[in-house]
Structure formats: structure tokens, C-alpha cells
């Protein structure tokens, strides 16, 4: 009899579930889950690692642990949404992403890639590329070309005269 009870508790220790709703208002996120054969569980806690949080979409899959083997005491230990999962990473690469297109990827070459819809910032091999319809830099001290060389814009006074020609795309704000 005791062995049957133990086996029953072990069998129900882990289960797959589907996220139905998310309550993100408290100190711990709470999920409404359809567990196994649509057994609905409300307010299932979903602890998340310090410094990292997400809010899953309804329909995401979860792995539920029955604490102490008690199915009345579930906790969501992992939530995954294959509909939005970032694919195509190389071995060893790590990424933070959303279904809105933002990606922060630590690539295999040691670089960091940050992608945002409409804008792209890539840092790799010591170079930084910024692409966008416009770029705003808000700084009192901007140095280009390193070595403390001074930079002047068209119309700026310089020793021996005024810069008469230059890029109209680089200008004061």
C-alpha cells in the first residue's frame, strides 16, 4: 500500500501545462495553468531568477513541479514559448529576446549584438556599427578618431580660419 502511494506521488511530481492567464502584479508572478488533461490550476507561483523577468503569452508551455509530491501545491519551474523562441544560435551562444524583435546576443566570437526593430547596434571585433534613420548623441564631450584629436564642424572657427566645407549630415542639435 505504501509503495502504491509513493509511486502515485512520484508519477504526479512533474507535469506539463499550458499557460492560460498571467497575474504579474505581485512579488511573485502567478499563472493560471491547464495541467495535463485540462486540469485548471489557479495562482500557481512562477519564481524567476533575480535580475531577469518575463511575462509569457497565453498558450506558452510550462513544466510544473508538485512540491512534496502534492498536486495541490504546484510551482511553475520553467515556461517556454516555442512560437517565439529565437532560433539559429551557434553552439555556446546566449540570447535574451522578445517576440517584438529585440535581441541581445552574446555571440560565439566574443561580441555582443543588440537588435531593435528599425535600429541596429552591433559591437564585434572592437568595432561598433549604429544603423538607423537618425542617430542622436547627447554628450558635452565627443571624441572621434581617438588620441584626443579635436573635431570641428562646418562653420566652427579653427586656427587659421573657418572650416568652409563638410558634411551636412553631422550637425549641432
Secondary structure by P-SEA (a helix, b strand, c coil): caaaaaaaaaaaccbbbbbccccccccbbbbbccccccccccbbbbbbcccbbbbbcccbbbbbbccccccccccccbbbbcccccccccccccccccccccccccccccbbbbbcccbbbbbcccbbbbbccbbbbbcccccccccbbbbbccccccccccccccccccccc
